[in-house]
Amino acid sequence: MDYKKIKTFEDACKDQGKNINAVPDYSKAMLSLGEEKFNLAVFKLSRIAISLNKTDKGKEWKPGPGDIRYYPWLWWENDNDKPSGSGLSFYDCDLVRSYTTVASRLTFRTSAIAEYAFKQFQELYEDLIIFLE
């Protein structure tokens, strides 16, 4: 499968035969803590990662212990010259072997897919990483 066909969360839902409106309903307590954007970003990026990671034969890729995984390595620009327009820029991909610093559901099977994921879904990564009101 060509991962570049997944351009939106809706594309990922369609690819998996999931209802696009079946997004978790967060409790009022979660909303009052300002975590709605974060939780929604985790949910959407997890679903997107499943579709992006499908193999050429359309099989779902599930990383196992010792498998090589990639995730976007991001850089926050603190000055007024923000090349990404929002301050969060794609810096590189990192290779994770027997340790991890990111949930495996948000890792990718190639560095190209990790880079595409960040560039295509940058707003979701911002909701995941940056705490803004």
HUGI-V531554 format. One record per backbone hydrogen bond with DSSP energy under -0.5 kcal/mol. CO is the residue of the C=O (numbers start at 1). NH is the residue of the N-H. E is the energy in kcal/mol with one decimal. If there is no record, write none. Layout:
BEGIN
CO,NH,E  CO,NH,E
END
This chain:
BEGIN
1,3,-0.8  2,5,-2.0  3,6,-1.8  5,7,-1.1  8,12,-1.6  9,13,-2.2  10,14,-2.5  11,15,-2.6  12,16,-1.7  13,17,-0.7  13,18,-2.9  14,17,-0.9  18,20,-0.5  19,22,-1.7  21,23,-1.8  24,26,-0.7  27,31,-2.1  28,32,-2.5  29,33,-1.2  30,35,-2.0  31,34,-1.4  35,39,-2.7  36,40,-2.6  37,41,-2.3  38,42,-2.4  39,43,-2.3  40,44,-2.8  41,45,-3.0  42,46,-2.2  43,47,-1.9  44,48,-2.7  45,49,-2.7  46,50,-1.5  47,51,-1.4  48,52,-2.7  49,53,-2.1  51,54,-1.2  55,58,-2.4  59,55,-2.7  60,62,-0.6  61,63,-0.5  64,67,-2.1  69,96,-2.4  70,108,-3.4  71,94,-1.8  72,74,-0.6  73,91,-2.5  73,92,-1.7  75,77,-0.6  75,89,-2.7  76,78,-0.6  80,82,-1.2  81,83,-0.8  82,85,-1.6  87,77,-2.6  87,89,-0.6  89,75,-2.5  92,73,-3.4  94,71,-1.1  95,97,-0.5  96,69,-1.4  103,106,-2.0  104,107,-1.4  108,70,-2.7  110,114,-1.8  111,115,-2.4  112,116,-2.4  113,117,-2.9  114,118,-1.9  115,119,-2.4  116,120,-3.1  117,121,-2.2  119,122,-0.5  121,124,-0.5  121,125,-1.8  122,126,-2.3  123,127,-2.0  124,128,-1.8  125,129,-2.2  126,130,-2.7  130,132,-1.1
END
